[in-house]
């Protein structure tokens, strides 16, 4: 697990190689990632959008942006957390991801919260 705290928002990431849905012979390596977002501050925040930089070894960077996460824009009161799962497909089986969330903080300007960089290495290639 990797974690990072930005402006009293803690983002933690755990990853898992999805062997069942991966097809290495077709250059399809699927990774699941679990994100937990914790509001460690005293103000209520609302997640507005996300921005990901996905690096696939040999294939370069892909940027992904969009509203909310998994179709939601969660509101977190002080001390609350929100978790979700998603996945990413790499062609090489080796890469990493990092990014940011944009939050609205009631009574404060918008907050840009960093998502820590995490590595993605398929089990097939790590042996």
BELWO-V337519 format. One record per residue. N is the residue number from 1. PHI is phi in whole degrees, -180 to 180 (999 if undefined). PSI is psi in whole degrees, 0 to 359 (NA if undefined). OMEGA is omega in whole degrees, -180 to 180 (999 if undefined). Layout:
<<N,PHI,PSI,OMEGA> <N,PHI,PSI,OMEGA>>
This chain:
<<1,999,141,172> <2,-120,146,-179> <3,-140,155,176> <4,-152,141,177> <5,-112,126,175> <6,-131,125,177> <7,50,44,176> <8,69,18,174> <9,-115,122,-180> <10,-102,128,178> <11,-116,123,179> <12,-120,140,-177> <13,-131,133,168> <14,-124,147,-177> <15,-127,161,179> <16,-152,134,175> <17,-77,131,-178> <18,-96,85,-177> <19,-61,324,-176> <20,-64,321,-177> <21,-100,4,180> <22,-95,145,177> <23,-135,83,-176> <24,-54,325,-180> <25,-66,342,178> <26,-108,15,-178> <27,55,46,179> <28,-127,104,-180> <29,-117,115,-175> <30,-103,133,178> <31,-124,135,173> <32,-96,144,172> <33,-135,141,-180> <34,-113,128,-180> <35,-115,134,170> <36,-121,127,180> <37,-114,124,-178> <38,-120,133,176> <39,-92,103,-180> <40,-90,355,-177> <41,-89,184,-178> <42,-97,350,-178> <43,-100,149,174> <44,-73,140,179> <45,-130,155,178> <46,-129,127,178> <47,-77,123,-177> <48,-100,316,-175> <49,-156,171,179> <50,-134,156,175> <51,-143,124,-180> <52,-117,142,167> <53,-114,115,-178> <54,-109,124,179> <55,-109,126,179> <56,-118,113,-176> <57,-52,126,180> <58,86,347,-179> <59,-122,352,174> <60,86,200,-174> <61,-99,146,171> <62,-129,133,177> <63,-105,134,179> <64,-127,127,178> <65,-131,152,177> <66,-180,170,179> <67,-75,139,174> <68,55,201,176> <69,-138,137,-177> <70,43,39,178> <71,80,9,-177> <72,-122,154,172> <73,-126,79,-173> <74,-66,146,174> <75,-106,128,-179> <76,-118,117,172> <77,-74,168,177> <78,-54,128,178> <79,86,351,-179> <80,-85,160,176> <81,-135,162,179> <82,-139,133,-180> <83,-125,149,174> <84,-155,161,177> <85,-115,148,172> <86,-151,186,178> <87,-147,167,178> <88,-144,147,179> <89,-113,127,175> <90,-111,148,177> <91,-84,329,-175> <92,-92,337,-176> <93,88,359,179> <94,-138,132,178> <95,180,200,177> <96,-159,169,178> <97,-139,150,170> <98,-158,167,-179> <99,179,205,-179> <100,-156,157,173> <101,-115,144,173> <102,-104,123,179> <103,-113,149,168> <104,-98,128,179> <105,-115,117,-177> <106,-61,119,-178> <107,92,359,179> <108,-136,160,173> <109,-64,168,179> <110,-58,143,-179> <111,-109,129,173> <112,-98,116,-176> <113,-110,127,-177> <114,-77,140,170> <115,-100,122,-176> <116,-64,149,178> <117,-66,135,175> <118,-134,144,-177> <119,-87,150,178> <120,-128,113,180> <121,-135,120,-177> <122,-69,148,178> <123,-61,327,-179> <124,-60,321,-176> <125,-93,347,-177> <126,-89,354,-180> <127,-89,NA,999>>
